[in-house]
Amino acid sequence: MDVRAADVDIPFISLSDGVVTLRPWSRDDAGFMAEAFADPAIRRYNGAHDRLGRPAPPMSIEDAAAIIDEFASSWRALVAAEPPTGVAFAITDAASGGLVGCCGVDDWSNADVAQFGYWIGPSARGRGYATRAVVLLTRWLFELGAARAFLTVEADNEASAAVARRAGFVHEGTMRAHSVWQGERIDVMWFAALPLEWPMREPDEPA
Ligand SMILES: CC(C)(COP(=O)(O)OP(=O)(O)OC[C@H]1O[C@@H](n2cnc3c(N)ncnc32)[C@H](O)[C@@H]1OP(=O)(O)O)[C@@H](O)C(=O)NCCC(=O)NCCS
């Protein structure tokens, strides 16, 4: 983990395996985020929906900048010793520095259970960026003291279930009719990893 002094007022935490680097979002990345949210799969699986499962209107660059500002608030809260709920990393190609996607912490419970999510821009899929990012993020969550890390995946999202499995997560079950998309109830799979049994754990990693 690389921790540098903040150039704005948030810490610059970056995690890398040499192929993928995770780093905090910057306002300069707002155009990339807005463009990514025009992708139907990202709107479907990561975007906001109303109670009938209708997606929110397309994201503008201003909307994306506001989301990036919220991420920055969450980073500041983390520095102030609050849980990392709401912090998000930009996923970048380590060699070029180019943006490819996003992963972030949706929730950190009082019982130290971390829930996270991710997306990869359409042109960068199929190259292992998501799996590598999930491994890096999970390792960081366990270093922060998470007792359990989990994600939920809509039952028809095979690409995301494959990421969870490749990253060493266990499919613990399926919550029937747990979500709604365009008026139809959707089953949701539940994947989790525990620090001691996680196959991606490094031998000297804290439990
Ligand atoms: C889900 C999503 C992130 C998966 O992205 P992805 O690019 O398929 O996933 P990965 O980055 O792990 O790449 C996997 C592919 O790269 C290949 N790959 C190459 N090197 C790899 C490596 N070192 N590690 C893992 N996979 C690697 C795999 O074989 C696989 O190829 P295949 O699809 O032909 O089998 C992407 O489809 C997406 O953003 N979808 C829309 C939003 C979404 O569903 N978000 C998740 C909500 S739960």
The ligand as an SDF file (V2000), in Angstrom:
LIG
                    3D

 48 50  0  0  0  0  0  0  0  0999 V2000
  -18.8620   -7.4670  -13.8650 C   0  0  0  0  0  0  0  0  0  0  0  0
  -17.6580   -6.8580  -14.5670 C   0  0  0  0  0  0  0  0  0  0  0  0
  -16.9200   -5.9120  -13.6310 C   0  0  0  0  0  0  0  0  0  0  0  0
  -16.7290   -8.0190  -14.9700 C   0  0  0  0  0  0  0  0  0  0  0  0
  -15.6700   -7.4940  -15.7460 O   0  0  0  0  0  0  0  0  0  0  0  0
  -14.6840   -8.4840  -16.4950 P   0  0  0  0  0  0  0  0  0  0  0  0
  -13.7710   -7.6630  -17.2850 O   0  0  0  0  0  0  0  0  0  0  0  0
  -15.4740   -9.5680  -17.1550 O   0  0  0  0  0  0  0  0  0  0  0  0
  -13.9640   -9.1920  -15.2790 O   0  0  0  0  0  0  0  0  0  0  0  0
  -12.4140   -9.4110  -15.0850 P   0  0  0  0  0  0  0  0  0  0  0  0
  -11.7690   -8.0830  -15.0260 O   0  0  0  0  0  0  0  0  0  0  0  0
  -12.2180  -10.3280  -13.9340 O   0  0  0  0  0  0  0  0  0  0  0  0
  -11.9530  -10.1090  -16.4080 O   0  0  0  0  0  0  0  0  0  0  0  0
  -12.3030  -11.4510  -16.6300 C   0  0  0  0  0  0  0  0  0  0  0  0
  -11.7990  -11.9010  -17.9790 C   0  0  0  0  0  0  0  0  0  0  0  0
  -10.4380  -11.5370  -18.1040 O   0  0  0  0  0  0  0  0  0  0  0  0
   -9.6780  -12.7400  -18.2610 C   0  0  0  0  0  0  0  0  0  0  0  0
   -8.4400  -12.5390  -17.5140 N   0  0  0  0  0  0  0  0  0  0  0  0
   -7.2610  -12.2380  -18.0860 C   0  0  0  0  0  0  0  0  0  0  0  0
   -6.3190  -12.1060  -17.1390 N   0  0  0  0  0  0  0  0  0  0  0  0
   -6.9200  -12.3200  -15.9610 C   0  0  0  0  0  0  0  0  0  0  0  0
   -6.4610  -12.3180  -14.6010 C   0  0  0  0  0  0  0  0  0  0  0  0
   -5.1700  -12.0990  -14.2970 N   0  0  0  0  0  0  0  0  0  0  0  0
   -7.3470  -12.5420  -13.6010 N   0  0  0  0  0  0  0  0  0  0  0  0
   -8.6500  -12.7880  -13.8950 C   0  0  0  0  0  0  0  0  0  0  0  0
   -9.1260  -12.8250  -15.1650 N   0  0  0  0  0  0  0  0  0  0  0  0
   -8.2810  -12.5960  -16.1910 C   0  0  0  0  0  0  0  0  0  0  0  0
  -10.5300  -13.8590  -17.7310 C   0  0  0  0  0  0  0  0  0  0  0  0
  -10.2020  -15.0970  -18.2870 O   0  0  0  0  0  0  0  0  0  0  0  0
  -11.8830  -13.3860  -18.1520 C   0  0  0  0  0  0  0  0  0  0  0  0
  -12.0860  -13.6220  -19.5240 O   0  0  0  0  0  0  0  0  0  0  0  0
  -13.4010  -14.3630  -20.0570 P   0  0  0  0  0  0  0  0  0  0  0  0
  -14.5500  -13.3960  -19.7290 O   0  0  0  0  0  0  0  0  0  0  0  0
  -13.1550  -14.5030  -21.5010 O   0  0  0  0  0  0  0  0  0  0  0  0
  -13.5070  -15.6330  -19.2880 O   0  0  0  0  0  0  0  0  0  0  0  0
  -18.0890   -6.0820  -15.8580 C   0  0  0  0  0  0  0  0  0  0  0  0
  -18.7370   -6.9750  -16.7190 O   0  0  0  0  0  0  0  0  0  0  0  0
  -19.0100   -4.9150  -15.5400 C   0  0  0  0  0  0  0  0  0  0  0  0
  -18.5610   -3.8480  -15.1470 O   0  0  0  0  0  0  0  0  0  0  0  0
  -20.3170   -5.1400  -15.7490 N   0  0  0  0  0  0  0  0  0  0  0  0
  -21.3090   -4.0890  -15.5360 C   0  0  0  0  0  0  0  0  0  0  0  0
  -21.4280   -3.6520  -14.0920 C   0  0  0  0  0  0  0  0  0  0  0  0
  -21.5290   -4.8040  -13.1130 C   0  0  0  0  0  0  0  0  0  0  0  0
  -22.0750   -5.8380  -13.3880 O   0  0  0  0  0  0  0  0  0  0  0  0
  -20.9860   -4.5780  -11.9060 N   0  0  0  0  0  0  0  0  0  0  0  0
  -21.0050   -5.5590  -10.8470 C   0  0  0  0  0  0  0  0  0  0  0  0
  -22.2420   -5.4700  -10.0500 C   0  0  0  0  0  0  0  0  0  0  0  0
  -22.3220   -6.7860   -8.8240 S   0  0  0  0  0  0  0  0  0  0  0  0
  1  2  1  0
  2  3  1  0
  2  4  1  0
  2 36  1  0
  4  5  1  0
  5  6  1  0
  6  7  2  0
  6  8  1  0
  6  9  1  0
  9 10  1  0
 10 11  2  0
 10 12  1  0
 10 13  1  0
 13 14  1  0
 14 15  1  0
 15 16  1  0
 15 30  1  0
 16 17  1  0
 17 18  1  0
 17 28  1  0
 18 19  1  0
 18 27  1  0
 19 20  2  0
 20 21  1  0
 21 22  1  0
 21 27  2  0
 22 23  1  0
 22 24  2  0
 24 25  1  0
 25 26  2  0
 26 27  1  0
 28 29  1  0
 28 30  1  0
 30 31  1  0
 31 32  1  0
 32 33  2  0
 32 34  1  0
 32 35  1  0
 36 37  1  0
 36 38  1  0
 38 39  2  0
 38 40  1  0
 40 41  1  0
 41 42  1  0
 42 43  1  0
 43 44  2  0
 43 45  1  0
 45 46  1  0
 46 47  1  0
 47 48  1  0
M  END
$$$$
